Amino acid sequence: MDGTKPRNRPLVLASVMLAMFLAAIEATIVSTAMPSIVADLGNFRLYSWVFSAYLLTNAATVLLFGRLADVLGRKPIFLIGISLFLIGAILSALAPTMSVLIVARLIQGLGAGALMPMATTIVGDIYSKEERAKIQGYLSSVWGISAVTGPLLGGFFVDVLSWPYVFWMNIPLGLLAFIGIMVFFKEEVESKKRSIDVVGSVWIILAISSLLIILVEGGGRLPWLSIEVSLLISLSTISFVAFVFHERKIEEPMLPLHLWSIRSIRFANLTSFTTGMILIGVSSYLPAFVQGVMERSATVAGFTLTTMSIGWPVASTLAGRLLLRIGYRRTSIMGGVSLIIGAIIFSFLSPNHGPLFAASGSLFIGIGMGLTSTSFIVSIQNAVDWKSRGIATASNMFMRTIGSALGAALLGGLLNSRLETVIQQSELSGTFDVNATNRLLREEDRESLGERAAEVLQEGLSSGLHMVYIGLLVLASVSFLFILQLPKKED
């Protein structure tokens, strides 16, 4: 029920957009700063966990917070979310080690899991159906602005100030959003008894987190045939099966499984899962290649990501027009082709090609993401009635976030495994390990390695990232095959 006075709505909207900006900018700004963070804190092996931890708690709680908001109201969940996000940001800025940073990112991800659904839900509460189309444009612009400014701000903070400012910048903006919602957003919560699927959340967290550990550490610190890996595989499998059985039998599940029987939703969600892996593969590891292999600055690394960030919102706007002319399936196919072109460019990436070549690959990936994500939302919302539209849309967001979390782990595992192999096959074995790669990411540390050690580590990083980009090409091809399964007949 809307209890907000009309004169307060612009202030509530501004607060919501500010919170969305913080959550949206988090991925790209941290990606650009990560090479400097890991150069400072060390422990390169944990590089991918900084992303996986944030995405894991984000994905595992986004649906739960959505359900809690129906029971307790939007305001308390929003305030809890932004508080957790800011606590995580403070701990991240103060982190003395990578392990502490990962714990801080887990907390920050919890906050983001509440912020994103609450922002869109509050807007839906205070604006009429006729007004929402215009307001949705404002919200979309937040993603565009954050996508473009994130890499540039990250590069600026690293080159001019220091990496903790990437996290400190959240504090004043977050406090403004907190005060805005606290003071100006008034709501009346109906006292209606609703069940909350906490058990489902526990099962999915267990399933995904144990799988993440296998993907990141398997073949490295944990041998594939070890008891630990066997136990983790068993825990992940049992938890996933228990989640499916639990979701089938309860009245108000966290993720209604009947939605998967609808062809357009099933293949849109599967594609979002694989494109989520592609997205994290580009945003997480391209800065490491530009700084560690190409030996360029954090600002240049930020530029190579910015092209993806520009391509996405532009393609999303274009998709809105294409959908009316050629339909969501053909628009999605165009997006799938763009993803493959971008992945092919990355598969040929080498130090000799330079940052512009890398930026062109990012641009095509961004265009592909913009065309497909917009098409999927429209096709999903056309496939269900009003009562199921919210959870159906949330399921797509959930699948992309889970894909990003698993992608960070899987691709990080590939990179670590290849680095380890190159080091072991060289004369540096026993002197250096994977964590020595940290020193490639800062000029003064790189020079202290010595010419031969730097050469071997760069070769390992380059070939490891080449494997990551081959993985992106495989994922782009799978995504295209899923897109072709979307129904030809449209509503």
C-alpha positions as CSV (number, residue, x, y, z in Angstrom):
1,M,0.0,0.0,0.0
2,D,1.3,3.4,-0.9
3,G,1.6,5.8,2.0
4,T,4.1,8.1,0.5
5,K,3.0,11.7,-0.1
6,P,3.3,12.8,-3.8
7,R,5.6,15.7,-2.9
8,N,8.1,13.2,-1.3
9,R,8.3,10.9,-4.3
10,P,11.2,12.7,-6.0
11,L,13.3,12.5,-2.8
12,V,12.4,8.8,-2.4
13,L,13.3,8.1,-6.0
14,A,16.6,10.0,-5.6
15,S,17.4,7.8,-2.6
16,V,16.5,4.6,-4.4
17,M,18.6,5.6,-7.4
18,L,21.6,6.4,-5.2
19,A,21.4,3.0,-3.6
20,M,21.1,1.3,-7.0
21,F,24.1,3.2,-8.2
22,L,26.2,1.9,-5.3
23,A,25.2,-1.8,-5.9
24,A,25.5,-1.4,-9.7
25,I,28.9,0.3,-9.7
26,E,30.4,-2.3,-7.3
27,A,31.3,-4.9,-9.9
28,T,33.2,-2.7,-12.4
29,I,34.9,-0.4,-9.9
30,V,36.3,-3.3,-7.8
31,S,37.3,-5.2,-11.0
32,T,39.5,-2.3,-12.1
33,A,41.1,-2.0,-8.7
34,M,41.6,-5.7,-8.1
35,P,45.1,-5.9,-9.7
36,S,46.3,-3.2,-7.2
37,I,44.5,-4.8,-4.3
38,V,46.0,-8.2,-4.8
39,A,49.5,-6.5,-5.5
40,D,49.1,-4.9,-2.0
41,L,47.5,-7.7,0.0
42,G,49.1,-10.6,-1.8
43,N,47.6,-14.1,-2.1
44,F,46.8,-14.1,-5.9
45,R,45.2,-17.5,-5.5
46,L,42.2,-15.9,-3.7
47,Y,41.7,-13.3,-6.5
48,S,38.5,-14.9,-7.8
49,W,37.0,-15.3,-4.3
50,V,36.7,-11.5,-3.9
51,F,34.1,-11.6,-6.7
52,S,32.6,-15.0,-5.9
53,A,32.0,-14.1,-2.2
54,Y,30.0,-11.0,-3.1
55,L,28.0,-12.7,-5.8
56,L,27.3,-15.8,-3.7
57,T,25.6,-14.0,-0.8
58,N,23.9,-11.6,-3.3
59,A,22.4,-14.5,-5.3
60,A,21.5,-16.7,-2.3
61,T,19.6,-13.9,-0.5
62,V,18.0,-11.8,-3.3
63,L,14.8,-13.9,-3.4
64,L,14.7,-14.3,0.4
65,F,14.8,-10.5,0.9
66,G,12.1,-10.1,-1.7
67,R,9.8,-12.4,0.3
68,L,10.7,-10.7,3.7
69,A,9.7,-7.4,2.2
70,D,6.2,-8.8,1.5
71,V,6.0,-9.7,5.2
72,L,7.9,-6.9,7.0
73,G,7.6,-4.1,4.5
74,R,10.1,-2.5,2.0
75,K,11.5,0.1,4.3
76,P,13.1,-2.1,7.0
77,I,14.6,-4.5,4.5
78,F,16.0,-1.6,2.5
79,L,17.6,0.0,5.6
80,I,19.0,-3.4,6.7
81,G,20.4,-3.9,3.2
82,I,22.2,-0.6,3.0
83,S,23.5,-1.0,6.6
84,L,25.0,-4.4,5.7
85,F,26.4,-3.0,2.4
86,L,28.1,-0.1,4.2
87,I,29.5,-2.3,7.0
88,G,31.0,-4.6,4.3
89,A,32.5,-1.5,2.5
90,I,34.2,-0.2,5.7
91,L,35.6,-3.7,6.5
92,S,36.8,-4.0,2.8
93,A,38.6,-0.6,2.9
94,L,40.3,-1.6,6.2
95,A,41.1,-5.2,5.2
96,P,44.7,-6.1,6.0
97,T,44.6,-9.5,4.1
98,M,42.8,-11.1,1.2
99,S,41.0,-13.4,3.7
100,V,39.5,-10.5,5.6
101,L,38.6,-8.8,2.4
102,I,36.6,-11.9,1.2
103,V,34.7,-12.0,4.5
104,A,33.9,-8.3,4.1
105,R,32.7,-8.9,0.6
106,L,30.4,-11.7,1.9
107,I,28.7,-9.0,4.1
108,Q,28.6,-6.5,1.3
109,G,26.9,-9.1,-1.0
110,L,24.2,-9.7,1.7
111,G,23.5,-6.0,1.6
112,A,23.3,-5.9,-2.2
113,G,20.9,-8.9,-2.1
114,A,18.4,-6.6,-0.3
115,L,19.1,-3.4,-2.1
116,M,18.5,-4.4,-5.7
117,P,15.0,-5.9,-5.4
118,M,13.9,-3.3,-2.8
119,A,14.9,-0.4,-5.1
120,T,12.7,-1.6,-8.0
121,T,9.9,-2.7,-5.6
122,I,9.7,0.7,-3.8
123,V,9.4,2.4,-7.2
124,G,6.6,0.0,-8.1
125,D,4.8,0.9,-4.9
126,I,4.9,4.7,-5.2
127,Y,4.3,5.2,-8.9
128,S,1.3,4.2,-10.9
129,K,1.4,1.8,-13.9
130,E,1.3,4.8,-16.3
131,E,4.2,6.5,-14.6
132,R,6.5,3.4,-14.3
133,A,7.6,3.4,-17.9
134,K,9.1,6.9,-17.5
135,I,10.6,6.1,-14.1
136,Q,12.1,2.8,-15.5
137,G,14.1,4.9,-17.9
138,Y,15.6,6.8,-14.9
139,L,16.5,3.5,-13.2
140,S,18.1,2.1,-16.5
141,S,20.2,5.3,-16.7
142,V,21.6,4.4,-13.3
143,W,23.0,1.2,-14.7
144,G,24.4,3.0,-17.7
145,I,26.1,5.8,-15.6
146,S,27.5,3.3,-13.1
147,A,28.8,1.0,-15.9
148,V,30.6,3.9,-17.6
149,T,32.0,5.6,-14.5
150,G,32.9,2.5,-12.5
151,P,36.0,1.5,-14.5
152,L,37.2,5.1,-14.8
153,L,36.7,5.8,-11.1
154,G,38.4,2.6,-10.2
155,G,41.4,3.5,-12.4
156,F,41.5,7.1,-10.9
157,F,41.4,5.9,-7.3
158,V,44.2,3.4,-7.9
159,D,46.5,5.7,-9.9
160,V,45.9,8.9,-8.0
161,L,44.8,7.9,-4.5
162,S,44.8,4.3,-3.3
163,W,42.5,1.2,-3.7
164,P,40.7,1.6,-0.3
165,Y,39.0,4.7,-1.7
166,V,37.0,2.3,-4.0
167,F,35.2,1.2,-0.8
168,W,35.3,4.5,1.1
169,M,33.3,6.3,-1.6
170,N,30.3,4.1,-0.7
171,I,30.0,5.7,2.8
172,P,28.8,9.2,2.1
173,L,26.5,8.2,-0.8
174,G,25.1,5.2,1.2
175,L,24.4,7.4,4.3
176,L,22.5,9.9,2.0
177,A,20.3,7.0,0.6
178,F,19.7,5.7,4.1
179,I,18.6,9.1,5.5
180,G,16.4,9.7,2.4
181,I,14.5,6.5,2.8
182,M,14.3,6.8,6.6
183,V,12.9,10.3,6.5
184,F,10.8,10.5,3.3
185,F,9.5,7.0,2.6
186,K,6.3,6.3,4.6
187,E,4.6,2.9,4.2
188,E,1.7,1.0,5.8
189,V,2.4,-2.7,6.0
190,E,-0.7,-5.0,5.9
191,S,-0.6,-7.5,8.7
192,K,-0.8,-10.6,6.5
193,K,0.7,-13.9,7.5
194,R,3.2,-15.1,4.9
195,S,5.7,-17.9,5.0
196,I,9.4,-17.2,4.5
197,D,11.5,-19.9,2.8
198,V,14.5,-19.8,5.0
199,V,15.2,-23.5,4.6
200,G,15.4,-23.1,0.8
201,S,17.9,-20.3,1.2
202,V,20.1,-22.5,3.5
203,W,20.0,-25.4,1.0
204,I,21.0,-23.2,-2.0
205,I,23.8,-21.5,-0.1
206,L,25.2,-24.9,0.9
207,A,24.9,-26.2,-2.7
208,I,26.5,-23.2,-4.4
209,S,29.3,-22.4,-1.8
210,S,30.5,-26.0,-1.7
211,L,30.6,-26.0,-5.5
212,L,32.5,-22.7,-5.6
213,I,35.2,-24.2,-3.3
214,I,35.5,-27.2,-5.7
215,L,35.8,-25.0,-8.8
216,V,38.4,-22.6,-7.3
217,E,40.5,-25.0,-5.3
218,G,40.1,-28.3,-7.1
219,G,43.3,-29.5,-8.8
220,G,45.3,-26.9,-6.8
221,R,45.3,-26.9,-3.0
222,L,42.6,-29.7,-3.1
223,P,43.6,-32.6,-5.4
224,W,40.7,-33.9,-7.5
225,L,40.9,-37.4,-5.9
226,S,41.1,-36.2,-2.3
227,I,38.6,-36.9,0.4
228,E,37.9,-33.2,0.8
229,V,36.7,-32.8,-2.8
230,S,34.6,-36.0,-2.6
231,L,32.9,-34.6,0.6
232,L,32.3,-31.2,-1.1
233,I,30.8,-32.9,-4.2
234,S,28.5,-34.9,-2.0
235,L,27.5,-31.9,0.0
236,S,26.8,-29.8,-3.1
237,T,24.7,-32.6,-4.7
238,I,22.7,-33.5,-1.6
239,S,22.0,-29.8,-0.9
240,F,20.8,-29.1,-4.5
241,V,18.6,-32.2,-4.5
242,A,17.2,-31.2,-1.1
243,F,16.5,-27.7,-2.4
244,V,14.6,-29.0,-5.4
245,F,12.5,-31.4,-3.2
246,H,11.9,-28.7,-0.7
247,E,10.8,-26.1,-3.3
248,R,8.3,-28.6,-4.8
249,K,6.5,-29.3,-1.6
250,I,6.1,-25.9,0.1
251,E,3.2,-23.5,-0.6
252,E,5.3,-20.4,-1.1
253,P,8.7,-21.5,-2.4
254,M,11.7,-19.1,-2.8
255,L,12.0,-20.1,-6.5
256,P,8.8,-21.6,-7.9
257,L,9.9,-24.6,-10.1
258,H,6.8,-24.6,-12.2
259,L,8.1,-21.5,-14.0
260,W,10.8,-23.7,-15.6
261,S,8.1,-25.6,-17.5
262,I,7.6,-22.5,-19.6
263,R,9.9,-22.8,-22.6
264,S,10.7,-19.0,-22.9
265,I,11.6,-18.7,-19.2
266,R,13.6,-21.9,-19.1
267,F,15.9,-21.0,-22.0
268,A,16.1,-17.3,-21.1
269,N,17.2,-18.3,-17.6
270,L,19.7,-20.9,-18.8
271,T,21.2,-18.3,-21.2
272,S,21.4,-15.7,-18.4
273,F,23.3,-18.3,-16.4
274,T,26.0,-18.7,-19.1
275,T,26.1,-15.0,-20.0
276,G,26.6,-14.3,-16.2
277,M,29.7,-16.4,-16.4
278,I,30.9,-14.5,-19.5
279,L,30.2,-11.1,-17.8
280,I,32.3,-12.0,-14.8
281,G,35.1,-13.5,-16.9
282,V,35.5,-10.2,-18.8
283,S,35.1,-7.8,-15.9
284,S,37.2,-9.8,-13.4
285,Y,40.2,-10.8,-15.5
286,L,40.6,-8.2,-18.3
287,P,42.2,-5.7,-15.9
288,A,44.7,-8.4,-14.8
289,F,45.7,-9.0,-18.4
290,V,46.0,-5.3,-19.3
291,Q,48.1,-4.5,-16.1
292,G,50.0,-7.8,-15.6
293,V,50.7,-8.8,-19.2
294,M,50.4,-5.6,-21.3
295,E,52.1,-3.6,-18.4
296,R,49.6,-0.7,-18.7
297,S,48.1,1.5,-16.0
298,A,44.9,0.9,-14.0
299,T,43.3,3.8,-15.9
300,V,44.0,2.1,-19.3
301,A,42.6,-1.2,-17.8
302,G,39.5,0.8,-16.8
303,F,39.1,2.0,-20.4
304,T,39.1,-1.5,-21.8
305,L,36.1,-2.3,-19.6
306,T,34.4,1.0,-20.2
307,T,33.6,0.0,-23.8
308,M,31.6,-2.9,-22.6
309,S,29.8,-0.6,-20.2
310,I,29.0,1.8,-23.0
311,G,27.8,-1.0,-25.4
312,W,25.4,-2.5,-22.9
313,P,23.1,0.5,-22.2
314,V,23.2,1.6,-25.8
315,A,22.2,-1.9,-27.0
316,S,19.5,-2.2,-24.3
317,T,17.9,1.0,-25.7
318,L,18.2,-0.3,-29.3
319,A,16.7,-3.6,-28.2
320,G,13.6,-1.9,-27.0
321,R,12.9,-0.7,-30.6
322,L,14.0,-4.0,-32.2
323,L,11.7,-6.0,-30.1
324,L,8.7,-4.2,-31.6
325,R,10.0,-4.7,-35.2
326,I,11.6,-8.2,-35.3
327,G,10.5,-9.8,-31.9
328,Y,12.5,-10.9,-28.9
329,R,13.9,-14.2,-30.4
330,R,15.6,-12.4,-33.4
331,T,16.8,-9.6,-31.1
332,S,18.3,-12.3,-28.8
333,I,19.9,-14.1,-31.7
334,M,21.6,-10.8,-32.7
335,G,22.9,-10.5,-29.1
336,G,24.1,-14.1,-29.2
337,V,26.1,-13.4,-32.4
338,S,27.7,-10.3,-30.8
339,L,28.7,-12.3,-27.7
340,I,30.5,-14.9,-30.0
341,I,32.3,-12.1,-31.9
342,G,33.5,-10.6,-28.6
343,A,34.6,-13.9,-27.3
344,I,36.5,-14.7,-30.5
345,I,38.4,-11.4,-30.2
346,F,39.3,-12.2,-26.6
347,S,40.5,-15.7,-27.7
348,F,43.1,-14.0,-30.0
349,L,44.1,-11.4,-27.3
350,S,47.9,-11.1,-26.8
351,P,50.3,-8.4,-25.5
352,N,51.1,-7.4,-29.1
353,H,47.5,-6.4,-29.9
354,G,47.3,-3.6,-27.3
355,P,44.4,-2.2,-25.2
356,L,42.3,-1.1,-28.2
357,F,42.0,-4.7,-29.4
358,A,40.9,-5.7,-25.9
359,A,38.4,-2.8,-25.8
360,S,36.8,-3.9,-29.0
361,G,36.1,-7.4,-27.5
362,S,34.6,-5.7,-24.5
363,L,32.3,-3.6,-26.8
364,F,30.9,-6.6,-28.5
365,I,30.3,-8.4,-25.2
366,G,28.5,-5.3,-23.9
367,I,26.3,-5.1,-27.0
368,G,25.5,-8.8,-26.7
369,M,24.6,-8.4,-23.0
370,G,22.4,-5.4,-23.8
371,L,20.4,-7.1,-26.6
372,T,19.9,-10.4,-24.8
373,S,19.1,-9.2,-21.2
374,T,16.4,-6.7,-22.5
375,S,14.9,-9.4,-24.7
376,F,14.8,-12.0,-21.9
377,I,13.0,-9.7,-19.5
378,V,10.3,-8.9,-22.1
379,S,9.9,-12.6,-23.1
380,I,9.6,-13.7,-19.5
381,Q,7.1,-11.0,-18.5
382,N,5.0,-11.9,-21.6
383,A,5.0,-15.5,-20.7
384,V,3.3,-15.2,-17.2
385,D,0.4,-13.3,-15.6
386,W,0.7,-10.4,-13.3
387,K,0.8,-12.6,-10.1
388,S,3.9,-14.4,-11.3
389,R,5.6,-11.6,-13.1
390,G,7.7,-10.4,-10.1
391,I,9.1,-13.8,-9.1
392,A,9.6,-14.7,-12.8
393,T,11.7,-11.6,-13.4
394,A,13.6,-12.2,-10.1
395,S,14.4,-15.8,-11.2
396,N,16.2,-14.4,-14.2
397,M,18.3,-12.0,-12.1
398,F,19.0,-14.9,-9.7
399,M,20.3,-17.2,-12.5
400,R,22.6,-14.5,-13.9
401,T,24.1,-13.8,-10.5
402,I,24.6,-17.5,-9.8
403,G,26.2,-17.8,-13.2
404,S,28.6,-14.9,-12.3
405,A,29.4,-16.5,-9.0
406,L,30.2,-19.9,-10.5
407,G,32.0,-18.3,-13.5
408,A,34.3,-16.4,-11.2
409,A,35.2,-19.6,-9.4
410,L,35.5,-21.8,-12.5
411,L,37.5,-19.4,-14.6
412,G,39.6,-18.5,-11.5
413,G,40.3,-22.2,-11.1
414,L,41.4,-22.5,-14.7
415,L,43.8,-19.5,-14.3
416,N,45.3,-20.8,-11.1
417,S,45.8,-24.3,-12.5
418,R,47.5,-23.0,-15.7
419,L,49.8,-20.6,-13.7
420,E,50.8,-23.5,-11.4
421,T,51.7,-25.7,-14.3
422,V,53.8,-23.1,-16.1
423,I,55.7,-22.3,-12.8
424,Q,56.3,-26.0,-12.1
425,Q,57.6,-26.6,-15.6
426,S,60.2,-23.8,-15.2
427,E,63.3,-23.4,-13.2
428,L,61.4,-21.2,-10.8
429,S,59.6,-24.2,-9.2
430,G,60.2,-24.2,-5.5
431,T,61.2,-20.5,-5.5
432,F,57.9,-19.0,-6.7
433,D,54.3,-20.0,-6.6
434,V,51.0,-18.7,-8.0
435,N,50.9,-15.9,-5.4
436,A,54.1,-14.4,-6.9
437,T,51.9,-13.3,-9.8
438,N,50.8,-10.4,-7.5
439,R,54.1,-8.7,-8.2
440,L,53.4,-8.4,-12.0
441,L,50.5,-6.1,-11.2
442,R,52.6,-3.2,-9.9
443,E,55.6,-1.7,-11.9
444,E,58.0,-1.4,-9.0
445,D,57.3,-5.0,-7.8
446,R,57.6,-6.3,-11.4
447,E,61.1,-4.8,-11.7
448,S,62.2,-6.5,-8.4
449,L,61.3,-9.9,-9.8
450,G,64.2,-10.1,-12.2
451,E,63.9,-10.5,-16.0
452,R,63.6,-14.3,-16.1
453,A,61.1,-14.6,-13.2
454,A,58.9,-11.8,-14.7
455,E,59.1,-13.5,-18.1
456,V,57.9,-16.9,-16.7
457,L,55.2,-15.4,-14.6
458,Q,53.9,-13.2,-17.5
459,E,53.9,-16.3,-19.7
460,G,51.9,-18.2,-17.1
461,L,49.4,-15.3,-16.6
462,S,49.1,-14.8,-20.3
463,S,48.5,-18.5,-21.1
464,G,46.2,-18.8,-18.1
465,L,44.1,-15.9,-19.2
466,H,44.1,-17.3,-22.7
467,M,42.4,-20.4,-21.3
468,V,39.9,-18.2,-19.5
469,Y,39.1,-16.5,-22.9
470,I,38.8,-19.9,-24.6
471,G,36.3,-20.7,-21.9
472,L,34.4,-17.5,-22.7
473,L,34.1,-18.6,-26.3
474,V,32.7,-22.0,-25.3
475,L,30.2,-20.2,-23.0
476,A,29.2,-17.8,-25.8
477,S,28.6,-20.7,-28.1
478,V,26.5,-22.5,-25.5
479,S,24.5,-19.3,-24.9
480,F,23.8,-19.0,-28.7
481,L,22.5,-22.6,-28.7
482,F,20.2,-21.9,-25.8
483,I,18.9,-18.7,-27.6
484,L,18.0,-20.8,-30.6
485,Q,15.7,-22.8,-28.4
486,L,13.5,-19.8,-27.5
487,P,10.0,-20.2,-28.9
488,K,9.5,-18.8,-32.4
489,K,5.9,-18.0,-31.7
490,E,5.6,-14.8,-29.5
491,D,2.8,-13.5,-27.5
